């Protein structure tokens, strides 16, 4: 399952017609969003969103700032929880 976590820890799952993080990001950023893949992820991370991939044997959370991955311990507690 691919999800996003907002800054307040709210979970954003794919809506109908969205097939992953890129589609969700473009929807979240608005109908007029015209950025490419890199612009979309950069804008989502700048807005504080964390990209999450959950599978039966793995849970991965990712956010980047200034071209570097953010350590899990540096995420707000609501996103770590």
KAWOGI-V74817 format. One line per field, one symbol per residue. burial: + if it has 16 or more other ideal C-beta (glycine too) atoms within 10 Angstrom, else -. Layout:
burial = ???
This chain:
burial = -++++------+-+---+--++-+++-++----------++++++---++++--------+-+------+----+---+--
